[in-house]
Amino acid sequence: VSAGPVGVGIIGAGVISAQYLTALTTFPDVRVLFVADIDLDRAKSRADEFGVAGSGTVDELLAIDEIEIVVNLTIPAAHVEVGERILAAGKHVWSEKPIGLDRPSVARLLATGEASGLRVACAPDTVLGAGVQTALRAIAAGDIGTPLSATTMMLGPGPEAWHPAPEFLFAVGGGPLLDMGPYYLTTLVLALGSVERVAAAASTASLTRTIGSGPRAGTEFPVEVPTHTSALLRFVDGGSAQSTFSFQSALPRSGFLEITGTDGVLVLPDPNTFSGATTLWRRGSDASVQIEPIGSAAGRGTGVLDLARAIRSGKPERASGELASHVLDVMLSIGEAAQSGEYVLVDSRAPLTVPLDAEWDPAEATLEA
Ligand SMILES: NC(=O)c1ccc[n+]([C@@H]2O[C@H](COP(=O)([O-])OP(=O)(O)OC[C@H]3O[C@@H](n4cnc5c(N)ncnc54)[C@H](O)[C@@H]3O)[C@@H](O)[C@H]2O)c1
């Protein structure tokens, strides 16, 4: 297919699929055609809930010619394997984060995509929302002068209280660093550039947790990864940041992201949301200025739409696999630094990413058949 709306299939009908389907089924430039899951009943009830015509197995989805992008909403441990199957079927990949669990398999996934002329794009797409994009535009406009440093905080008790299947959030590929890190670290990379070096300390408060909701509430499961990580980051351009990611704090403090430049400070909205105002504190002024978010707040699926339009126009997608793989490299390096107690050098670099136009409108039909 080379024109018209882009056919989309979804693999993984769990918790987050509802948010994706809510947005994707309203965008005129994409058509959601099928929902697949290893749990066929779950796939069918999600498809029915959102009026999607087909549901069934992953193989059935991959056999549908009209599907050009497959949205991979499986758990982190399955992201690369499912991504490889999508590419082998000749389709573009949108993956939930983290893009994978290790550097070599993600490098192979990206190389396979490249060699096949297929794209591999990855969440988070919250960074394409009006909130973070407005802040990035303010930085580009010079509102804080030259960006120098940043502080981010994401602390809370952990998601096992509300997620009905939280095991993956405490397994390899999860923990506060790999689960929540992508929102904060992708924003920092877009604002301050690539990371070149990290140091860190981490801890694990408890070796087991207990599911708090759903049919398996009360079930104990193992914690395989640190549940608190503090990191120090050095950027290639000379900037620095300190970031805390915690699932072991009784006091929730998420969405804290401040960027300080030579002339001022920007307090960003929660990077795990699509909107929210930014506050600007200028050097030498006692009063702050509120910058209202401008742009789209269409929610999860925004990056899939950007990918669909990018495929049709031959331009790069914004939430690229390369960007996600740099962020994964940074997160794995933070984990390694916490273990060794040494600085870890980060070799990968993020591509330059063009911001979205303030007028970018998901509701517009731009792809005529
Ligand atoms: N839950 C959230 O709030 C949230 C928010 C943002 C991103 N995410 C990300 O979305 C992804 C999914 O999270 P979730 O909370 O929806 O998890 P979930 O466990 O609720 O759903 C995952 C679904 O994938 C299916 N699945 C697993 N392996 C599969 C495979 N090999 N083939 C086909 N189906 C498979 C499972 O049966 C399940 O229905 C994760 O990467 C997570 O980090 C979740």
The ligand as an ORCA input file, in Angstrom:
! r2SCAN-3c Opt
* xyz 0 1
  N      -0.025     -0.399     32.242
  C       0.402      0.823     32.027
  O      -0.023      1.787     32.680
  C       1.407      1.071     30.933
  C       1.639      2.408     30.581
  C       2.530      2.678     29.548
  C       3.180      1.649     28.927
  N       2.973      0.367     29.284
  C       3.739     -0.680     28.599
  O       2.864     -1.450     27.789
  C       3.301     -2.802     27.746
  C       2.180     -3.689     28.204
  O       1.792     -3.311     29.516
  P       0.375     -3.700     30.118
  O       0.298     -3.009     31.414
  O      -0.684     -3.503     29.112
  O       0.630     -5.276     30.376
  P      -0.458     -6.432     30.512
  O       0.219     -7.567     31.183
  O      -1.709     -5.887     31.074
  O      -0.759     -6.823     28.976
  C       0.176     -7.486     28.157
  C      -0.609     -8.381     27.189
  O       0.306     -8.945     26.247
  C      -0.045    -10.311     26.047
  N       1.161    -11.005     25.608
  C       2.300    -11.226     26.305
  N       3.213    -11.853     25.549
  C       2.624    -12.055     24.332
  C       3.066    -12.629     23.124
  N       4.285    -13.177     23.020
  N       2.212    -12.648     22.071
  C       0.973    -12.119     22.177
  N       0.517    -11.523     23.295
  C       1.334    -11.495     24.371
  C      -0.549    -10.776     27.402
  O      -1.370    -11.926     27.278
  C      -1.313     -9.544     27.894
  O      -2.678     -9.572     27.498
  C       4.553     -2.866     28.622
  O       5.702     -2.746     27.814
  C       4.422     -1.650     29.529
  O       5.688     -1.148     29.925
  C       2.072      0.052     30.274
*
